[in-house]
Amino acid sequence: MSLFQISRRVGPGPADRVGPVPPSTAVALSGVVKRYGSVDALRGIDLTVERGEIVAILGPNGAGKTTAISLLLGLRRPDAGTVRVLGGDPEDATTRARVGAMLQESGVPAMLTVRELVELFGGYYPRPRPAAEVLVAAGLDNLADRRAGALSGGQRQRLYFALSLVGNPELVFLDEPTTGMDVESRRRFWDIVRELALRGTTVIFATHLLEEADALATRIVVVDRGRVVRSGTPAEIKALAGGATIRVRTDAAAADVATWPTVLRASREGSRLEIVARRPEAVLRALFTGPYAVDEVTVQEHALETAFLELTKES
């Protein structure tokens, strides 16, 4: 289903089938199962997102990220479990009017201009943002009169982002949002998302770009094989891979350092120690305040990629 078709859906939604959730909760999935034939895309997934969060959903191909977003948008129904969005049923028209979406497979009339599309989509919502404001926010004000069919890949992504914002949503879903964008456009996109969160908008996005999740998200949810395998801040997720590696010239014994709290392993390479620790600051404090000679210290924080690969390998 295209973004155009989603916005055109009108009329009353199905009866509310799910119990209440706290008003501070934007999204709640509980025991959700979704099957495609013999394939379990989601296997009893549980996920709660509070209002104002920026949540990145990470996972390998086929992990269930896009399926989870499609359920939250009301495009598909779960085979088991419950789905709540902004306290309501995601298929209900009143809920959809409060939600914006930017999907991987979006379709809009190619002959309409960028401005015409933003104005058209704004008409589907009860309290839209001014089209001119949205065009500026998405960096499209200089492309307002260009037809959609003449846009480059990155420009189309910015158009779809603008269409997700024009309804002045309380909650925005973004599926691989910066695909095809250049570095400058990507960083502008990050700035806009941060501004949305400061205004109280909840943002949930799926991405393969770990740098993007690390830079933007207040919380990362790692999904693999249809389950949530870990959730936490970027720092907490990275700490699962050992936090950081410290390389230091010191006379401290590797065997002693290896017993210190938060140290995962320590090994000597000549006059240097290589120490892998969950909390490098605690290790450095112990080195500098202890009876050791310490020189030439370097600290390398482990990348999110390391933690992501370890988590998905374990699951």
C-alpha positions as CSV (number, residue, x, y, z in Angstrom):
1,M,0.0,0.0,0.0
2,S,1.4,3.4,-0.9
3,L,1.7,6.5,1.2
4,F,-0.9,8.1,-1.1
5,Q,-3.4,5.4,-0.4
6,I,-2.8,5.5,3.4
7,S,-3.6,9.3,3.5
8,R,-6.8,8.8,1.4
9,R,-8.3,6.3,3.8
10,V,-11.3,7.9,5.4
11,G,-14.4,6.9,7.4
12,P,-14.8,5.2,10.7
13,G,-12.3,2.5,11.7
14,P,-13.0,-0.9,13.2
15,A,-14.2,-1.2,16.8
16,D,-11.7,-0.7,19.5
17,R,-10.5,-4.2,20.5
18,V,-7.7,-3.5,22.9
19,G,-7.5,-2.4,26.6
20,P,-6.3,1.0,27.8
21,V,-2.7,2.0,28.1
22,P,-1.2,4.9,30.2
23,P,-1.6,8.4,28.5
24,S,2.2,8.8,28.5
25,T,2.5,5.8,26.2
26,A,2.6,6.5,22.5
27,V,3.0,2.9,21.3
28,A,2.4,-0.5,22.9
29,L,2.9,-3.9,21.4
30,S,2.1,-6.9,23.7
31,G,2.7,-10.5,22.7
32,V,2.3,-9.6,19.0
33,V,2.5,-12.5,16.5
34,K,2.4,-12.0,12.7
35,R,2.7,-14.9,10.3
36,Y,3.1,-15.0,6.5
37,G,2.2,-18.6,5.6
38,S,4.7,-20.8,7.5
39,V,7.0,-17.9,8.3
40,D,6.8,-16.2,11.7
41,A,7.7,-12.5,11.0
42,L,7.0,-11.5,14.6
43,R,7.1,-14.0,17.4
44,G,5.4,-12.6,20.5
45,I,7.0,-9.2,20.4
46,D,6.7,-6.7,23.3
47,L,7.5,-3.1,22.8
48,T,6.5,0.1,24.6
49,V,7.5,3.6,23.4
50,E,6.8,6.7,25.6
51,R,5.7,10.0,24.2
52,G,8.6,12.3,23.1
53,E,11.1,9.4,22.5
54,I,13.2,9.0,19.4
55,V,13.4,5.3,19.0
56,A,15.5,3.5,16.4
57,I,14.6,-0.1,15.5
58,L,17.6,-2.0,14.3
59,G,17.8,-5.5,12.9
60,P,19.1,-7.5,10.0
61,N,17.0,-8.1,6.9
62,G,14.0,-10.1,7.7
63,A,14.1,-9.3,11.4
64,G,10.6,-8.0,11.5
65,K,11.2,-4.2,11.6
66,T,9.0,-3.3,8.6
67,T,6.3,-5.8,9.7
68,A,6.1,-4.1,13.2
69,I,5.8,-0.7,11.6
70,S,3.0,-1.9,9.2
71,L,1.0,-3.2,12.3
72,L,1.5,0.1,14.1
73,L,0.2,1.9,11.0
74,G,-2.9,-0.3,10.8
75,L,-1.9,-1.7,7.4
76,R,-1.9,-5.2,8.7
77,R,-3.5,-7.0,11.7
78,P,-1.6,-9.2,14.1
79,D,-2.4,-12.9,14.3
80,A,-2.2,-12.7,18.1
81,G,-1.4,-10.1,20.7
82,T,-2.5,-6.4,21.0
83,V,-1.4,-3.2,19.3
84,R,-2.1,0.3,20.7
85,V,-1.1,3.6,19.1
86,L,-1.7,6.9,21.0
87,G,-4.1,5.1,23.2
88,G,-6.3,3.8,20.3
89,D,-6.6,1.2,17.6
90,P,-4.1,1.9,14.8
91,E,-6.8,1.2,12.2
92,D,-9.2,3.8,13.5
93,A,-9.5,7.0,11.5
94,T,-9.1,9.2,14.5
95,T,-5.8,7.5,15.4
96,R,-4.5,7.7,11.8
97,A,-5.2,11.4,11.7
98,R,-2.6,11.9,14.5
99,V,0.1,9.8,12.8
100,G,2.6,10.6,10.0
101,A,4.4,7.9,8.0
102,M,7.3,7.7,5.6
103,L,7.5,4.3,4.1
104,Q,10.1,2.5,1.9
105,E,7.5,1.9,-0.8
106,S,5.7,5.2,-1.2
107,G,3.8,6.3,-4.3
108,V,2.5,9.8,-5.3
109,P,1.1,11.1,-8.6
110,A,4.2,12.0,-10.7
111,M,2.6,14.9,-12.5
112,L,1.8,16.9,-9.4
113,T,4.4,19.4,-8.1
114,V,6.0,19.2,-4.7
115,R,3.9,22.1,-3.4
116,E,0.7,20.6,-4.8
117,L,1.4,17.3,-3.1
118,V,2.1,18.9,0.2
119,E,-1.1,20.9,0.0
120,L,-3.1,17.9,-1.1
121,F,-1.9,15.7,1.8
122,G,-2.4,18.5,4.2
123,G,-6.1,18.5,3.2
124,Y,-6.5,14.9,4.6
125,Y,-5.8,16.1,8.2
126,P,-7.9,18.1,10.6
127,R,-5.0,20.5,11.7
128,P,-2.3,20.5,9.1
129,R,0.9,22.5,9.2
130,P,1.2,25.3,6.6
131,A,2.6,23.9,3.4
132,A,5.2,26.7,3.2
133,E,6.5,25.8,6.6
134,V,6.8,22.1,5.8
135,L,8.6,22.8,2.5
136,V,11.2,24.8,4.3
137,A,11.6,22.2,7.1
138,A,12.2,19.5,4.6
139,G,14.5,21.6,2.5
140,L,12.2,21.6,-0.5
141,D,11.3,25.3,-0.8
142,N,13.5,25.7,-3.8
143,L,11.9,22.6,-5.4
144,A,8.3,23.5,-4.7
145,D,7.3,23.9,-8.4
146,R,9.1,20.8,-9.6
147,R,7.0,17.8,-10.6
148,A,7.4,14.7,-8.4
149,G,8.4,12.6,-11.3
150,A,11.4,14.8,-12.0
151,L,12.9,14.5,-8.5
152,S,16.1,12.6,-7.8
153,G,16.1,9.7,-5.3
154,G,17.2,11.9,-2.4
155,Q,14.8,14.6,-3.3
156,R,11.9,12.1,-3.3
157,Q,12.9,11.0,0.2
158,R,12.7,14.6,1.4
159,L,9.3,14.9,-0.3
160,Y,8.0,11.8,1.5
161,F,9.4,13.2,4.8
162,A,7.5,16.4,4.1
163,L,4.3,14.5,3.6
164,S,4.8,12.7,6.9
165,L,5.0,16.0,8.7
166,V,2.3,18.0,7.0
167,G,-0.5,16.5,9.2
168,N,1.2,18.0,12.3
169,P,1.4,14.5,13.8
170,E,1.9,13.5,17.4
171,L,3.7,10.3,16.2
172,V,5.9,9.8,13.1
173,F,7.0,6.5,11.7
174,L,10.0,6.5,9.3
175,D,11.2,3.4,7.5
176,E,14.7,3.7,6.2
177,P,14.2,7.5,5.9
178,T,17.6,8.7,4.6
179,T,18.1,6.2,1.9
180,G,19.5,8.0,-1.2
181,M,20.1,11.3,0.7
182,D,23.6,12.9,0.6
183,V,25.5,13.7,3.8
184,E,24.2,17.3,4.0
185,S,20.6,16.3,3.5
186,R,21.0,13.5,6.1
187,R,22.3,15.8,8.7
188,R,19.5,18.3,8.0
189,F,17.0,15.5,8.4
190,W,18.6,14.6,11.8
191,D,18.2,18.2,13.0
192,I,14.6,18.3,12.0
193,V,13.8,15.0,13.8
194,R,15.5,16.5,17.0
195,E,13.3,19.6,16.7
196,L,10.2,17.4,16.3
197,A,11.1,15.6,19.6
198,L,11.7,18.9,21.4
199,R,8.1,19.8,20.3
200,G,6.8,16.6,21.9
201,T,6.5,14.5,18.8
202,T,7.3,10.8,19.1
203,V,9.5,9.4,16.4
204,I,10.0,5.8,15.6
205,F,12.4,4.9,12.7
206,A,13.9,1.8,11.2
207,T,17.3,2.0,9.7
208,H,20.3,0.0,8.5
209,L,22.6,3.0,9.2
210,L,24.0,2.4,12.6
211,E,25.7,5.8,12.6
212,E,22.2,7.3,12.2
213,A,20.8,5.4,15.1
214,D,23.7,6.3,17.3
215,A,23.5,10.0,16.5
216,L,19.8,10.4,16.6
217,A,18.0,7.9,18.9
218,T,17.3,8.4,22.6
219,R,16.7,4.6,22.7
220,I,17.6,1.7,20.4
221,V,15.6,-1.4,20.1
222,V,17.4,-4.4,18.5
223,V,15.1,-6.8,16.8
224,D,16.1,-10.2,15.4
225,R,14.0,-13.2,14.2
226,G,10.8,-11.5,15.2
227,R,11.7,-10.7,18.8
228,V,13.2,-7.8,20.7
229,V,16.6,-9.0,21.8
230,R,17.7,-5.8,23.6
231,S,16.5,-2.2,24.3
232,G,18.5,0.7,25.7
233,T,20.2,4.0,25.1
234,P,22.9,4.0,22.5
235,A,25.5,4.1,25.3
236,E,23.9,1.1,27.0
237,I,23.8,-0.9,23.8
238,K,27.4,-0.1,23.0
239,A,28.4,-1.1,26.6
240,L,27.2,-4.6,25.9
241,A,30.1,-5.0,23.5
242,G,32.6,-4.0,26.2
243,G,32.3,-0.3,26.4
244,A,35.8,0.6,25.3
245,T,39.3,-0.6,24.7
246,I,42.1,1.1,26.8
247,R,45.7,0.9,25.6
248,V,48.2,2.2,28.2
249,R,51.9,1.9,28.9
250,T,52.0,0.8,32.6
251,D,53.7,-1.6,35.0
252,A,50.3,-2.9,36.3
253,A,50.0,-6.6,35.9
254,A,47.5,-7.8,33.4
255,A,46.3,-10.6,35.7
256,D,45.5,-8.1,38.5
257,V,43.8,-5.6,36.1
258,A,41.6,-8.4,34.7
259,T,40.0,-8.9,38.2
260,W,38.9,-5.3,38.5
261,P,35.2,-4.5,38.4
262,T,33.8,-3.8,34.8
263,V,37.0,-5.2,33.2
264,L,36.2,-8.0,30.7
265,R,39.7,-8.8,29.8
266,A,43.3,-7.5,30.0
267,S,46.4,-8.6,28.1
268,R,50.0,-7.4,27.8
269,E,51.7,-6.5,24.6
270,G,55.3,-5.6,25.6
271,S,55.2,-2.6,27.9
272,R,51.5,-1.9,27.1
273,L,48.3,-3.2,28.5
274,E,45.2,-3.6,26.4
275,I,42.1,-3.5,28.6
276,V,38.5,-4.1,27.5
277,A,36.1,-2.7,30.0
278,R,32.4,-1.9,30.3
279,R,33.2,1.3,32.2
280,P,36.5,2.7,31.0
281,E,36.4,5.7,33.3
282,A,36.5,3.4,36.4
283,V,39.5,1.6,35.0
284,L,41.3,4.9,34.3
285,R,40.6,6.2,37.8
286,A,42.1,3.0,39.3
287,L,45.2,3.3,37.2
288,F,45.8,7.0,37.9
289,T,45.1,6.8,41.7
290,G,46.9,3.5,42.2
291,P,50.7,2.8,42.7
292,Y,51.3,2.4,39.0
293,A,53.4,4.1,36.4
294,V,51.0,5.3,33.7
295,D,51.8,6.8,30.3
296,E,50.5,7.1,26.7
297,V,46.8,6.3,27.3
298,T,44.4,5.9,24.5
299,V,40.7,5.0,24.8
300,Q,38.7,3.7,21.9
301,E,34.9,3.5,22.4
302,H,33.4,0.4,20.8
303,A,31.1,1.2,17.9
304,L,27.4,0.4,17.9
305,E,28.1,-1.9,15.0
306,T,30.1,-4.2,17.4
307,A,27.3,-4.5,19.9
308,F,24.7,-4.9,17.1
309,L,26.6,-7.8,15.6
310,E,27.2,-9.5,19.0
311,L,23.5,-9.2,19.9
312,T,22.1,-10.5,16.6
313,K,24.8,-13.3,16.7
314,E,23.7,-14.4,20.2
315,S,20.0,-14.4,19.3
